[in-house]
Amino acid sequence: QIWGIPQGHKAKVLPVRLQHSLRGDPPIPVPYDPTFLNTTHTSLRVVKDPEPTRGIHFTVTVLNGSDGKRVPLVLKSTDTIGKLLRSFQRKRPDLTGSLNLAYNGKPVQGHQSLGELGVKNGATFITFQRCIGG
């Protein structure tokens, strides 16, 4: 199955695999990035960047966790996550409700700046949904 791409946009289409349920529900197609297909674990290493990134324009990507589409955005290191979300919603108005973003596996807040989070050129944010209830 191939996910649709808006006309005039070049987006990387992720392959889809069927995710089987333990309860016997019908399998669900799930997009995945083949880069991580043979990965079993990873480790993080702290690297201090000697160059300041204040006010520099760079490109970040938002990966929509629901459909696997990637949306590139040009922002400054002084911009906030709130501005990133507004830019993303202008490009993807079909996504309604509250969007949650994760960067480096951690949820980010709207008031945080990209520089504060250590975001660099080419970074990827991933959208996710929270379930309400208890």
N, C-alpha and C positions, 0 to 999 in steps of 0.2 A: 504494500500500500504506500502511495506517495502523497504527502501532504501538499495542499495547494500553496502556491506562492503568488502574492499580489503582482499584477502586471507592472513591469518596469523595475522590479526589485530582484536582486540576485541574492538569494539566501541559501545557506547550506541546508540541504534536506537530510535529516538523520534517518538511518535505516530503522526498521521497526521489527521487534520480536514479540512473540506472544508470551504474556505473563500468565502462568497457570495458577489457579487458586487452590489452596489446600481443602477448601470446603466443596470443591467440585463445581463451582460456578464456571460459566463459559470463559475461555481465555480472553484477556484484554490486550490489544496491541499497544506496546509501549515503545516510544522512540528512545534510542540510545546512541551514545557517541562511541564509535568503534575504537577510539584511542584507548578507552578504558576496558575493552573487552577481555584482555588477558591480565588485567591488574588484580592482584590479590590483596595488596596493602601498599601503603605509602608512608612517607615520613616528611615532616616539615622542617625546614632549616631557616633560621632567622638570618636575613641578609640586610645589612644597613646600606641604603643607597646614599652615596656621597653627594649626589646632585639634588638640590632643592627643586620641588615641582610646583612652587607657588605660582598660581595664575597661568600656568602653561596649558594650552589646549591639547587634548588627547582624545582618542577614541576608546569607548568602552562598549561592550556588547551585553545585551540583556537576552538571556535564553529563556524562552517561555517554556516552563516545565510541563505544560499541558499538551502542547502540540509540537515542540521541538524546534520552533522557528527562532531564528536569531535576529535581533534588531540592533544595528550599530547606532551609537549616539556620540556626538562630539560635545564634550564638556570641558570645564576648567577644574583644576584641583580645588578651587575655592567654592565650587558649586556643592549644594547639599544633595542628599539622597532624595529629598522632597522634589527638587528640581529635576533630578534624573527620572523619578516616577512620572512627573508631569510631561516631560519630553517623550517618554515611552508611551504614555496614554494618548498623546497627540498622534503618534505613528500607528498605534494599535487601539483605536477607539472601540473596537469590538469587545475588548476585555472590560467587563464591568465589575463593580464591587471593589472590595479592598484588596490591593495587591501587596504581597509581602515579598521582600527581596532578601536574598542571602548572598554574602560575599565571603569567600574562603570558608564555606561551610557554616557560617554564623549569620543569624538574622541581623539586619541593619535597621537603624532608626532614621526617620525623616529629617531630623535636625543635624545628623552627622555630616561633615564635609568629606569629600572624596580624599582630600589631602590628609585629613585626620585618620582615615581608614587605611592610608598607605596605598591607595589605588594608583596603578601605573597604566601607561598606554597598553591597550590590548586586553585589559582585565575583563572578566566575565561575571555578571550578576545572574542569578537564577531566581525565577519567580516560583513561589510555592503558595499553597492554600492551607489555612489553619481550619481545623474542625472545631466548631463551637459545641460545647456540651460537657458532660462530666460523668 
